[in-house]
Amino acid sequence: MKKKQANEANEANEANEANEANEANEANEASKQASKQASKRSKRSKQANEANEANEASKQANEANKESSRTNKMIL
């Protein structure tokens, strides 16, 4: 009887360890997915920042061109 109880206890322990390992794997997978999503958001944010900077540079160049055009009209 004690052997049977010991076997059952061992099986229960093994099952618990397997469940804990599965839960850890699931948590790791969820963490990986969250990290990938954060990386994608970071890349999109970086691209948006670069586009904003390019737009700002374009605005400044347009403004400089307008000013140059005004100056040229005054000269002519």
SERO-4910 file (N, C-alpha, C, O; in steps of 0.05 Angstrom, whole numbers):
BEGIN
 pado doro    nc1    nc2    nc3   cac1   cac2   cac3    cc1    cc2    cc3    oc1    oc2    oc3
  Met    A     17    -24      0      0      0      0     17     25      0     12     44    -15
  Lys    A     39     25     17     56     49     17     70     53     -9     74     76    -18
  Lys    A     77     31    -23     89     33    -49     70     46    -69     78     63    -85
  Lys    A     45     38    -68     25     48    -86     21     78    -81     20     94    -99
  Gln    A     20     86    -55     17    114    -48     42    130    -57     39    153    -67
  Ala    A     65    118    -54     90    132    -63     90    136    -93     98    157   -103
  Asn    A     81    115   -108     79    117   -137     59    139   -145     64    154   -163
  Glu    A     37    139   -131     16    160   -138     27    188   -131     22    207   -146
  Ala    A     41    190   -110     53    216   -102     74    224   -123     75    248   -131
  Asn    A     90    205   -132    110    211   -153     97    220   -179    105    239   -192
  Glu    A     76    206   -186     61    213   -211     49    240   -208     49    256   -227
  Ala    A     38    246   -185     26    273   -180     48    294   -182     43    315   -194
  Asn    A     71    289   -170     93    308   -172    102    312   -201    107    335   -209
  Glu    A    105    290   -215    113    292   -244     92    308   -260     99    324   -277
  Ala    A     67    303   -254     46    318   -268     47    348   -262     44    365   -279
  Asn    A     52    354   -236     54    382   -228     78    395   -241     76    418   -251
  Glu    A    101    381   -242    125    392   -255    120    396   -285    128    417   -296
  Ala    A    106    377   -298    100    381   -326     81    405   -330     85    420   -349
  Asn    A     61    408   -313     43    431   -315     58    457   -311     54    477   -326
  Glu    A     76    458   -291     92    482   -287    110    488   -311    113    511   -318
  Ala    A    121    467   -323    138    471   -346    122    482   -369    130    500   -384
  Asn    A     98    471   -373     80    481   -394     72    510   -390     72    526   -408
  Glu    A     66    516   -365     58    544   -359     81    563   -364     78    585   -374
  Ala    A    105    554   -357    129    571   -361    134    574   -391    140    596   -400
  Asn    A    130    553   -407    133    555   -436    113    574   -448    119    590   -465
  Glu    A     88    572   -438     67    589   -448     73    618   -441     69    636   -457
  Ala    A     83    623   -417     90    650   -409    113    661   -426    112    684   -433
  Asn    A    132    644   -431    155    652   -448    145    659   -476    154    678   -488
  Glu    A    128    642   -486    117    648   -513    101    674   -514    104    689   -533
  Ala    A     85    678   -494     70    703   -492     89    727   -490     85    748   -503
  Ser    A    110    724   -475    130    745   -472    144    750   -499    149    774   -506
  Lys    A    150    729   -514    163    732   -540    145    748   -559    153    766   -573
  Gln    A    119    740   -559    100    753   -576     97    783   -569     96    800   -586
  Ala    A     96    788   -543     94    816   -534    118    832   -543    116    855   -551
  Ser    A    141    819   -541    166    832   -549    167    838   -579    175    859   -587
  Lys    A    157    819   -595    155    823   -624    137    847   -630    143    863   -647
  Gln    A    114    847   -617     95    869   -621    107    896   -614    104    916   -628
  Ala    A    121    896   -591    134    921   -582    155    930   -603    158    954   -608
  Ser    A    170    910   -613    190    917   -633    177    928   -658    188    947   -670
  Lys    A    155    916   -667    141    927   -691    131    955   -686    134    973   -703
  Arg    A    120    960   -662    111    987   -655    134   1007   -655    132   1029   -665
  Ser    A    157    998   -645    180   1015   -644    190   1022   -672    197   1045   -677
  Lys    A    190   1002   -689    198   1007   -717    179   1026   -731    188   1045   -745
  Arg    A    153   1022   -727    134   1040   -739    137   1068   -728    135   1088   -743
  Ser    A    142   1071   -702    146   1097   -690    171   1110   -701    170   1134   -707
  Lys    A    192   1095   -705    217   1106   -716    212   1116   -744    221   1137   -752
  Gln    A    197   1100   -760    191   1108   -787    174   1133   -788    178   1151   -805
  Ala    A    155   1134   -770    137   1158   -769    154   1182   -761    150   1204   -772
  Asn    A    172   1179   -742    190   1202   -734    207   1211   -757    210   1235   -762
  Glu    A    218   1192   -772    234   1199   -795    217   1213   -816    227   1233   -829
  Ala    A    193   1204   -821    175   1217   -840    169   1245   -831    168   1264   -847
  Asn    A    163   1248   -805    158   1275   -794    181   1294   -798    178   1317   -805
  Glu    A    205   1284   -793    229   1300   -797    233   1308   -826    240   1330   -833
  Ala    A    228   1289   -844    230   1294   -873    209   1315   -881    215   1333   -897
  Asn    A    185   1313   -870    164   1332   -876    172   1360   -866    167   1380   -880
  Glu    A    183   1361   -843    192   1387   -831    214   1399   -848    214   1423   -854
  Ala    A    233   1383   -857    254   1393   -874    243   1403   -901    252   1423   -911
  Ser    A    223   1388   -911    211   1397   -936    196   1423   -933    197   1440   -950
  Lys    A    182   1426   -910    169   1452   -905    189   1475   -904    184   1496   -915
  Gln    A    211   1470   -890    231   1491   -888    243   1498   -916    248   1521   -922
  Ala    A    248   1477   -932    258   1482   -959    237   1497   -975    245   1515   -991
  Asn    A    212   1491   -973    191   1505   -987    190   1534   -979    187   1552   -995
  Glu    A    193   1539   -953    192   1566   -943    216   1582   -953    214   1605   -961
  Ala    A    240   1569   -954    263   1582   -964    260   1588   -994    268   1609  -1004
  Asn    A    248   1569  -1009    243   1574  -1037    224   1597  -1041    228   1614  -1060
  Lys    A    203   1599  -1025    184   1622  -1027    198   1648  -1022    194   1668  -1036
  Glu    A    215   1648  -1001    230   1673   -995    249   1680  -1017    251   1704  -1024
  Ser    A    262   1660  -1028    280   1665  -1051    264   1676  -1075    274   1694  -1089
  Ser    A    241   1665  -1080    224   1674  -1102    216   1703  -1097    216   1719  -1116
  Arg    A    208   1710  -1073    201   1738  -1066    224   1757  -1072    221   1778  -1083
  Thr    A    247   1748  -1063    271   1765  -1067    277   1768  -1096    283   1790  -1105
  Asn    A    275   1747  -1112    280   1748  -1140    260   1767  -1154    267   1782  -1172
  Lys    A    235   1766  -1145    215   1784  -1157    221   1813  -1151    217   1830  -1168
  Met    A    232   1818  -1127    239   1846  -1120    262   1855  -1137    263   1878  -1145
  Ile    A    281   1837  -1142    304   1844  -1158    296   1850  -1187    306   1869  -1199
  Leu    A    278   1834  -1197    269   1838  -1225    251   1862  -1226    241   1870  -1247
***
